[in-house]
Amino acid sequence: MGSGGDPGSAERGEARERTPSGASAASRRVRLDQPRPARRNLLPDWDPEAFGRLSEKIARFLGTGRFLVWMTLTIIAWVVWNVSAPANLRFDEYPFIFLTLALSLQASYAAPLILLAQNRQDDRDRVNLEQDRKQNERSIADTEYLTREIAALRMGLGEVATRDWIRSELQDLVRELEEQRAAFPPAGSGERDEGDR
């Protein structure tokens, strides 16, 4: 920084050093490794999820019997007060224009809030339906895999020698040996057949 200069002039000097001569502001390269400075926003900042949760709570309350009872009692008290109270204490005379305005305002806010809550519920239902569909696909794939494995095991077990099969084969061999022994009796123990050698 210079000895008598303001800090802004030093920053401008550094910017001029980084920018090649003859380059305009449009041709300057933007650094991607640094965040952009925050821009001022004239609109209020709000969380859409918080607003959605609030709208669902309001819509849930509007659909209850408690809301209907309280609204009915409020309207009855409003009408009774404005009909039977002394003239100087009445705030909404017979056509009840202020009551009509209040009910219209309440309806104009209730309808979009209910629609917003329904849209959020539709989004949740769509996500749940997609998850259920994927889970069903996985279950079907698992079932098909297990079915193929069971079929392979059955085919493999069909080729495996079981105890009963081995027993029956041994019994058949014993029968054959007995038949051969009966057909060809063994020669005497002392005699040898020299011609067979």
C-alpha positions in Angstrom: 0.0 0.0 0.0 1.3 3.5 -0.8 2.2 6.0 1.8 -0.7 8.5 1.3 -3.2 6.5 -0.8 -6.5 5.1 0.2 -7.0 1.3 0.4 -9.3 1.3 -2.6 -6.6 2.7 -4.9 -4.2 -0.1 -3.9 -6.8 -2.7 -4.7 -7.5 -1.1 -8.1 -3.8 -1.1 -8.8 -3.6 -4.8 -8.0 -6.5 -5.5 -10.3 -4.8 -3.6 -13.1 -1.6 -5.6 -12.6 -3.5 -8.9 -13.0 -5.4 -7.8 -16.1 -3.3 -7.8 -19.2 -3.1 -4.4 -21.0 -5.8 -3.9 -23.5 -8.2 -6.5 -21.9 -11.7 -5.4 -21.2 -13.7 -6.4 -18.1 -15.7 -8.9 -20.2 -12.6 -10.8 -21.2 -11.3 -11.2 -17.7 -11.2 -14.8 -16.5 -13.5 -15.7 -13.6 -11.8 -17.7 -10.9 -13.7 -20.9 -10.2 -11.8 -21.7 -7.0 -13.3 -18.7 -5.2 -16.9 -18.1 -4.3 -18.8 -15.2 -5.8 -19.5 -12.3 -3.5 -22.9 -12.3 -2.1 -25.4 -10.2 -4.0 -28.0 -8.2 -2.2 -31.5 -9.6 -2.6 -34.4 -7.3 -2.3 -36.9 -10.1 -1.7 -37.3 -11.5 1.8 -35.5 -14.8 2.4 -37.8 -17.7 3.4 -37.5 -21.4 3.8 -39.9 -23.2 1.5 -40.0 -26.3 3.7 -40.9 -24.3 6.8 -43.6 -22.6 4.8 -44.9 -25.9 3.4 -45.0 -27.4 6.9 -46.9 -24.4 8.2 -49.4 -24.6 5.3 -49.9 -28.3 6.1 -50.6 -27.5 9.8 -53.1 -24.8 8.8 -54.8 -27.1 6.2 -55.0 -29.9 8.8 -56.6 -27.5 11.3 -59.1 -26.2 8.7 -60.3 -29.7 8.1 -61.2 -30.4 11.7 -64.5 -30.2 13.5 -62.9 -27.9 16.1 -62.4 -25.3 13.4 -66.0 -25.5 12.2 -67.3 -25.2 15.8 -65.1 -22.2 16.6 -65.9 -20.5 13.3 -69.7 -21.1 13.8 -69.5 -19.7 17.4 -67.6 -16.7 16.2 -70.1 -15.9 13.4 -73.0 -16.4 15.8 -71.4 -14.1 18.4 -70.6 -11.5 15.7 -74.2 -11.5 14.4 -75.8 -11.4 17.8 -73.6 -8.6 19.0 -74.2 -6.5 15.9 -77.9 -7.0 16.1 -78.6 -6.7 19.8 -75.9 -4.5 21.1 -76.5 -0.7 21.6 -76.1 1.3 18.4 -73.0 3.0 19.5 -71.2 -0.3 20.2 -72.1 -2.0 17.0 -69.2 -2.2 14.6 -70.8 -4.1 11.6 -74.5 -3.2 10.8 -77.0 -5.5 9.3 -75.7 -6.4 5.8 -72.6 -7.5 7.8 -70.1 -6.2 5.1 -67.1 -6.5 7.4 -68.0 -10.1 8.3 -68.4 -10.9 4.6 -65.0 -9.3 4.0 -63.4 -11.3 6.8 -64.9 -14.6 5.6 -63.8 -13.9 2.0 -60.2 -13.1 3.2 -60.2 -16.3 5.2 -61.4 -18.3 2.2 -58.9 -16.6 -0.1 -56.0 -17.7 2.1 -57.4 -21.1 3.0 -57.8 -22.3 -0.6 -54.1 -21.8 -1.7 -52.9 -23.2 1.6 -55.0 -26.3 1.2 -53.8 -26.7 -2.4 -50.2 -26.3 -1.3 -50.6 -29.0 1.4 -52.3 -31.3 -1.2 -49.4 -30.8 -3.6 -46.9 -31.6 -0.9 -48.9 -34.7 0.0 -48.9 -35.7 -3.7 -45.2 -35.3 -3.9 -44.8 -37.6 -0.8 -47.2 -40.1 -2.3 -45.2 -40.1 -5.5 -42.0 -40.7 -3.7 -43.5 -43.5 -1.6 -45.0 -45.1 -4.7 -41.7 -45.1 -6.4 -40.0 -46.6 -3.4 -42.7 -49.3 -3.2 -42.3 -50.0 -6.9 -38.5 -50.4 -6.5 -39.0 -52.6 -3.4 -41.5 -54.8 -5.3 -39.0 -55.2 -8.2 -36.3 -56.2 -5.7 -38.7 -58.7 -4.1 -39.7 -60.2 -7.5 -36.0 -60.5 -8.5 -35.1 -62.1 -5.1 -38.1 -64.5 -5.5 -37.0 -65.5 -9.0 -33.4 -66.0 -7.9 -34.5 -68.2 -5.0 -36.9 -70.2 -7.3 -34.0 -70.9 -9.7 -31.7 -71.9 -6.8 -34.4 -74.3 -5.4 -34.8 -75.8 -8.9 -31.0 -76.2 -9.2 -30.9 -77.9 -5.8 -33.8 -80.3 -6.8 -32.0 -81.2 -10.0 -28.7 -81.7 -8.1 -30.5 -83.8 -5.5 -31.9 -86.0 -8.2 -28.4 -87.0 -9.2 -27.1 -87.5 -5.7 -26.9 -91.0 -4.4 -29.3 -91.4 -1.5 -29.1 -94.1 1.2 -32.1 -95.9 -0.1 -30.7 -95.9 -3.7 -27.3 -97.2 -2.4 -29.1 -99.9 -0.3 -31.1 -101.1 -3.3 -28.0 -101.2 -5.6 -26.1 -103.2 -3.0 -29.0 -105.6 -2.7 -29.1 -106.0 -6.4 -25.3 -106.8 -6.4 -25.7 -109.3 -3.6 -28.5 -111.0 -5.6 -26.3 -111.1 -8.7 -23.4 -112.6 -6.8 -25.7 -115.3 -5.3 -27.0 -116.1 -8.7 -23.4 -116.4 -10.1 -22.4 -118.6 -7.1 -25.4 -120.9 -7.7 -24.6 -121.1 -11.5 -20.9 -121.5 -11.0 -20.1 -123.3 -7.8 -16.7 -122.7 -6.4 -14.1 -125.4 -7.2 -12.6 -127.4 -4.4 -10.1 -125.6 -2.2 -7.3 -128.1 -2.9 -7.8 -128.2 -6.7 -6.4 -125.7 -9.0 -7.2 -125.0 -12.5 -3.9 -124.8 -14.3 -5.5 -123.9 -17.7 -6.9 -120.7 -16.4 -3.5 -119.2 -15.7 
